[in-house]
């Protein structure tokens, strides 16, 4: 089939492939400008790789060509095999899970190691072992490891940053870490060492975020059965300040405002109203669990429980190391079941007092459980043990409430 083709362009190459519709028009001058450099037809250098295949290097970095907005040079899609544009880290430390650029350094988080690479410079070492830096042609310079065999495991979602402080978890070791100018510090050892060793072992996700409003690192550990633990670390007290009842899938801060997303993808802004303990339109009571042990070497009878603080607290659980339970103590006489009426707190001189009544059940030899060691006709029986674990709960969960002190009146066991 014959046809006549009229070209309406100048300074162009016209490439014909198989048929008339398959044409390609390409400008012969750079940028198509008048009297710009001319690209002629001719041989093109190329490299043939007969065994070309995809190669995944989990422990290596690669960088592209430069981008210059002033000269309009964009080589971000150029990865030349003839140039040294890769930098590998020790594969024995696992794959690279997280990269974080900080000033002129690049922090590299592997599963079992944290390092930093110099950007646009190399490290030089003196005869005494001191480190100097010098400008170099390498985009990613020498990789320098931080002290300590710590990594981020496979939980890059635990990473959060505030200023010069970076927070993350190491699930394989059961610890929470902070990276700062003084190196890596185990912040999980501040009163929560055993907690994180147990909880991180079973966690399938460790969601980390920084709350700029309260200036806290918030960490939420998610388990496969749907349970979770959300808690925060406060630098001002160098410890874990509180547990929270919300379960975030992600969280971030913008202009001192803190936002989280739940499992439905709904965005929730914190601290915008006076409704306490309300997250994602669900309300949960506040609770505080303490361990009372004034004299560790003496078996005691815990006869009363006392607290100082706002009205509205109730004791929902009290159990000793000997397995003895105390009945719940409320601020009002609430009937539980048909016959058990727990003793109420009595306010006296802005302090609240209540007797503890033994409610330990004895199932041996009876069809129905009975109260073990309960003295009939006597109001106070108490609970016996070296120490007792007490849970105090707030029943007015939508308002602010304070708890300053919880104590017991005890007597030595006979």
LINURTA-V735981 format. One record per helix or strand of 3 or more residues. SS is the DSSP state (H for helix, E for strand). FROM is the first residue (numbers start at 1). TO is the last residue. If there is no record, write none. Layout:
((SS;FROM;TO) (SS;FROM;TO))
This chain:
((E;12;16) (E;23;27) (H;30;32) (E;60;62) (E;86;88) (H;91;93) (E;96;102) (E;105;110) (E;114;125) (E;131;145) (H;156;158) (E;160;162) (E;165;170) (E;175;180) (E;183;186) (H;187;189) (H;193;202) (E;203;211) (E;216;223) (E;228;234) (E;239;244) (E;250;254) (E;257;261) (E;267;269) (E;287;292) (E;300;309) (E;313;320) (E;346;348) (E;351;355) (E;383;385) (E;388;394) (E;403;412))
